[in-house]
Amino acid sequence: MSSMPLNQDPLAWHFYHNPRQPYDEFYSNYILKPIKLSFVQRCYDRPLDEFTRELPDVPHHFITVHGPGGEAWLAEIVGQIQAVGIRDLFPFIDRVATRSQAQDFLGIAGIPQPSLMDWIDYLKQWWFPYPANLRQLVDEDTDPLLYRGLAPLKEARIANSHALLEAAAQPAGREALSRQTGIDPVDLLDLVHRADVSRLPYTSGGAVKRLWAMGYRSLVALRTADPQDYADRIEAYFSAGGKGTPFDARMSTIQGFLQDAHHAPEVFVV
């Protein structure tokens, strides 16, 4: 952030100091939009204490958002929010839903404005899910039948991971959607698992396809994966010509990714 006083800095309330990312627009797109989904409402609220309790497992989160000292920063801001009587995530989100509300809250809680912006950015990057286009999650060449099943889903207005999880994260929803679209229940279950895994931070469609090729075909499989076995599988995948970068095969990257799987909210219901 600039050292210029906030009331004189025209970009102070813009994320990344980008004029295309003003507070209200950013907050609406990345925070308020996902929490309108029923599966997010059901699974993504949590006591703020849980963010600090998982600090030892996910240090890569805080360095990405806040740089060195990120763990101490997060613990401090959570403590300041709790000090004004807010214990859970969703009540906090409601309290700062607009820039005007956020400014009022800063005066009450004594939180520095840049820290508030970093905290909201953290929630956007590491907590709330991004939607993924379903076509990005399936390899048309290796899974042609599964890929063809995306057409009836699109006709049912289900074209991304959020819409699929909204409709089919639970058994009754999967049964109803299978009847509506004619998609084989086994294929639909596979697609739901792909959508579920795509919720993990920075997990692109290419990453999901790679995970399926490596044999990790559900969030449960990732939560129970051994890091060294994962490393062996991704090395074999790359040796066979699979797509990716050396970063994906680093042990630190693997360990962070598997920890993210462990801490992800439980959305899929057997």
N, C-alpha and C positions, 0 to 999 in steps of 0.2 A: 504494500500500500504506500501511497505517497505520504511524505511528511507534511504536506500542506494540511491545514486544519480542515476537518471534514465539511464544515459548512461553506468552505471556499473551493472545495475540490468537486468539480462537476461530475466526476466519475466515481465518487466514493461509494455510492449506492448502486453501482453496476458491478456485476460479478466479473472478475478477471480484468477490471477496468475497461470492459468492452462496451461501447455505447449500444450495442445490440442486445445486451444482457441486463436491462434494468431490473431492479429488485422485484417489482410486482410481476413482470412477465416471466422472469426466471422461476420465481416461487410458484406461480400458477402452473407452468409447464412441467416442472420437475418434482414438485412436492405435492401440491394440491391435486393435480391430475391423477397420479397413481393412487392416492388414498381414497378416491371415489370408487375404486374397484372393491367389490365385496371380499375377494380373497385377500386383498391388502388390509382392509378393515378388520378382517378376521385374524390375520396372522402377523401383522407388522407393528402393531403397538407393543410397547415393552417398557418396563421400568427403566429410567435413565441409568440407574446403577448398573444395569447389565452391560452397557457400553463400556464402563470403566472396568468391570470384572473381566471382560474378555481382552483387555489391553495386552497382556503378555502373549496372547496367541496371534494377534494381528497387527504387529507394529508397522507393517508396510502400509497400512491405511493412513496413518497419521503423518508419516514422512511425505507421502504423496500430496496430502492436502496442506499441511502446515509446515513441513520441513523439519529440521532437527528440533527436538524437544516437543514433538507432537503429542506424545503420551501425557506429559505434564499439562500441556494446554488443554487437552480434552477433559482430563480430570478436574481442572480448575473451572472450566465453563459449565460442566455438569453440576458441580457444586454450587455455582452461582445461581443456576436455574432452580435447583432444589431449595436454595435458601429463601426463595420467594414463594415456596409452597407448591411448586410444580414437580411431581414425582415421576410422571409418565410422559412418553414421547408425544402422543397425539394431543393432549392438552397444551403442550408447548407449541406445537404446530399451529393450533388454532389461535394462540396468543400473538403470534407474529405473522399472521397471514397476509398482511399488507405492509408496505413501507411505513405508513403512519402508525400502525399498531406496533411495528418493530421499534420505531423511535421512542414511543411511549414506554415500551418494555425495557429498553436500554436504560432509561432514566430510573426505573424502579429497581432493576437487578444490578446495575453498575457494571454491566458487561461492556468491554470496549467494542465499538462498532465493527472493526475488522475481525475480531474474534467471532462475533455473531455471523458474519458473512462466511468465515471459514467453516463454522459448525454446520450451517445450512448446506454449504458446498460438500462437506463430508457426507451428510445424509443423502445428497443427490448421487455422489460417486460410489458410496460404499454400502448404503442401506436399502434405499428404495430401488425396485427393479426397473429396467428399461424394457420396452417392447421390442421383440425381434420378429421380423417378417418370417412366416413359416417356411417360405420357399428358401430362405437362407439356411434353414436347419436340416435340410434333406438333400442328399446328393442324387440328382436325377439319374446319373449313369449307374450307380451301384444300388439304388433303391427306387427303381422306376414305378413299381406298384404303389409304394408309399407316396411317391411324389404325385402320382395321379389322384390320390385321395385328397390332395389339397384343393382341387377344383370344387368338389361339393362343399367343402368347408367354406370356401370363399363365397359360394352361393348362399350359404347360411350366415354370411357377414362375419366370418371368423377367418381373418387373414394374418393375425399376429399372435404372439405368445400370450399376451395379456388376455385377449379375447378367448383364446382356447382354455387357459386356466380358469377364467371366469366361468366358462360354460362346463368344464369337464374335469376340474381338479378333484371332484368327489364322485363316488361310484354312480349315484343316481343321475348325475349330469352326464357321465360318459355313456350310460345306457340310453338316455334320451337322445343324445347327439348321434350315437351310432344308428338308432332307428331313423332319425330325421334325415341323415345324410347317406345312409347305406354303406358307410365305411365299416369294414371288419373291425370288431372290438379289439383284436390284437394290434392291428395297425393304428387304431385311434389311441390305444394305450401307449404305444411307442411314441407317437407324436406328442402326447401329453408329457411324457418323461423328457423329451427333448425341450419342450417349452419350459418345464420345471428347471432343468439344468441351466437354461439360458438366463435365468434370473441371477445367476452368480455374477459378481462384479467383473466387468471387462471380459465377459464370455461371449464372443462373437459367434455368428453362425458357423464360420469356419472352425472355431474351437469345438463347437458341439459335434460337428461332423467328424472331427479328429478323435474326439472322445469315444464316439460310437465305433469308429474303426479300431480303436485300441481296446475295445471291450468294456468300457465304462458306460453303461446304458441306463443309468438312473442316478438320482442324487444319493440314494442309499449306497450304491456301488462306490461313489466317490468318498462318502463319509467313512467307509470301511477300508478304503484303499491304503496299502502300504506305500510310503513314499519311494522306497527303492524299487519296488515292483512297478510303480508308475514310471519311474525314470527308465527302467529297462524297456517298458512297452513303448514309450515315446521315442526312445533311441531306435528301436526296431522299426517303428513307423516311419521315422525320417530316413532310415537306411533303405527302406523300400520305396522311397520317392515321395513320401507324404509331405504335405505343405505345412509350413510353419517357420519359426525363427529359432535361432540358438537360445534366445531368451526363454522360450517356452520349456526348454529342457534343463535349465538351471535348477539345481536342487532347492535353492532359496525360493524360486518362482513356484516350483512344485509344492513345497511345504506351505507357502502362503495360500495357494489356490485350494489345497485340501482343507486348510483351516477355514477358508471362506465357506466351503461346502459344509463344514461341521457347524458353523454358526448361522447359516442361512435359516430363515423362518421355515417352519414345516407347513407347506401349502398342499402338497399332494396327499390325498387320503386313499388308503388301500380299499 
